[in-house]
Amino acid sequence: MKKSYESIAQLKALVGEVIGSSEWLTIDQARINTFAEATGDQQWIHVDPERAAKGPFGKPIAHGFLTLSLLPPLMTDAFEIRDVKMGVNYGLNKVRFVQPVPVDSRVRGHFRVQAWEPLEGNGAQITYEMTVEIEGAAKPACVAEAILRVFA
């Protein structure tokens, strides 16, 4: 269930806490193919199901950067901050692709506040640990430390 926070300031007290988890999202071959087309990454382990079936993963896998690119919509699904007028990505401190996401897997995101710093102009720089879980897997697909700047 999507969590809701009234203000940016409310997250300051939640440093160290998971503030939301998204619903499950299926990563099907159509999504993988669309990402491959958009990025030009047509490697067979992603887009050739027949060849990928004989490869190291037994089926196609999602691009690591596809998994990473899902963080914004997973975040939007997991929680909202009501007083935010604008938010921008500031960067990533660390990204790890722990294990591949096989085609037709379901993933979801978990979001933990790691740091909160005030910014001029009624804003905050918030560092999140974002974890993409694969349904039924012991290890996550991706763990990223992302910095966002948000303004009320």
C-alpha positions in Angstrom: 0.0 0.0 0.0 1.3 3.4 -1.0 2.5 5.5 2.0 1.9 9.2 2.2 3.9 11.9 4.0 2.7 15.4 4.4 6.0 17.2 4.1 9.7 16.9 3.1 10.5 17.8 6.8 8.6 14.7 8.0 11.3 12.5 6.3 14.1 14.0 8.4 12.8 12.0 11.4 12.7 8.8 9.3 16.5 8.6 8.5 17.3 4.9 8.7 13.7 3.8 8.1 12.1 2.1 5.2 9.4 4.6 4.1 7.7 2.6 1.4 7.5 -0.5 -0.8 6.0 -0.7 -4.2 3.5 -3.2 -5.6 4.9 -6.0 -7.8 5.8 -5.3 -11.4 6.2 -8.0 -14.0 9.2 -7.7 -16.3 8.0 -9.3 -19.5 9.8 -9.7 -22.8 8.0 -6.8 -24.4 9.4 -4.4 -21.7 12.9 -5.8 -22.2 12.6 -5.4 -26.0 11.3 -1.9 -25.7 14.2 -0.9 -23.5 16.7 -2.6 -25.9 15.2 -0.6 -28.8 15.4 2.7 -26.8 19.0 2.2 -25.7 20.5 0.3 -28.6 21.5 -2.6 -26.3 20.4 -5.6 -28.4 22.6 -8.2 -26.6 21.2 -11.7 -27.2 20.9 -12.5 -23.5 18.2 -9.8 -23.4 16.4 -10.0 -26.7 16.8 -13.5 -28.2 14.7 -15.9 -26.2 15.8 -19.0 -28.2 19.5 -18.3 -27.9 19.1 -17.1 -24.3 17.4 -20.4 -23.4 20.8 -22.1 -24.2 22.8 -19.4 -22.4 24.0 -19.1 -18.8 20.6 -17.9 -17.3 18.3 -20.4 -19.2 16.1 -17.5 -20.5 16.4 -13.9 -21.3 17.3 -11.4 -18.5 16.4 -7.8 -18.1 19.2 -5.2 -18.7 20.7 -4.0 -15.4 20.0 -0.5 -16.5 16.4 -1.4 -17.2 16.1 -2.5 -13.6 17.8 0.7 -12.5 15.4 2.8 -14.7 12.4 1.3 -12.9 13.3 3.0 -9.6 11.4 6.2 -10.3 8.1 4.5 -11.1 8.6 2.0 -8.3 9.2 5.0 -5.9 6.1 6.8 -7.1 4.1 3.6 -6.4 5.7 3.2 -3.0 5.2 6.6 -1.4 4.3 10.2 -1.9 5.4 13.5 -0.2 2.4 15.8 -0.5 4.1 19.2 -0.3 6.7 18.5 -3.0 6.4 20.9 -6.0 9.5 19.7 -7.7 12.1 17.0 -7.4 15.3 16.3 -9.4 17.8 13.5 -9.5 21.1 14.7 -8.1 23.1 11.5 -8.6 24.0 8.0 -7.5 26.7 7.2 -4.9 26.6 3.4 -5.5 24.8 0.9 -7.6 25.1 -2.8 -7.5 23.4 -5.3 -9.8 23.3 -8.2 -7.3 21.6 -10.8 -9.6 19.9 -10.7 -13.0 16.1 -10.4 -13.4 14.8 -13.3 -15.6 12.1 -12.5 -18.1 8.6 -12.8 -16.6 9.9 -12.2 -13.0 8.1 -9.8 -10.7 10.0 -7.1 -8.9 9.2 -4.5 -6.4 11.1 -1.6 -4.8 11.9 -0.8 -1.1 13.0 2.7 -0.2 14.9 3.6 2.9 16.0 7.2 3.9 19.8 7.2 4.5 20.4 10.9 4.9 18.4 14.2 4.9 20.0 17.6 4.5 18.2 21.0 4.2 18.6 23.0 1.0 18.0 26.7 0.4 14.6 27.4 -1.1 12.5 25.2 1.1 14.0 22.0 0.0 16.0 19.0 1.1 18.6 16.7 -0.4 17.5 13.2 0.5 19.7 10.1 0.0 17.7 6.9 -0.4 18.8 3.3 -0.4 16.7 1.7 -3.1 16.4 -2.0 -3.3 14.8 -3.9 -6.1 13.6 -7.3 -4.9 12.8 -10.3 -7.2 9.8 -12.3 -6.0 11.0 -15.6 -4.5 14.7 -14.8 -4.8 17.1 -14.8 -1.8 19.1 -11.8 -3.1 17.9 -8.5 -4.6 18.3 -7.6 -8.3 19.7 -4.2 -7.6 20.7 -2.0 -4.6 21.3 1.7 -5.4 22.1 4.7 -3.3 20.4 7.6 -4.9 20.4 11.3 -4.1 17.3 13.4 -4.9 16.7 17.1 -4.3 13.1 18.0 -3.5 11.4 21.3 -3.0 8.2 22.3 -1.4 
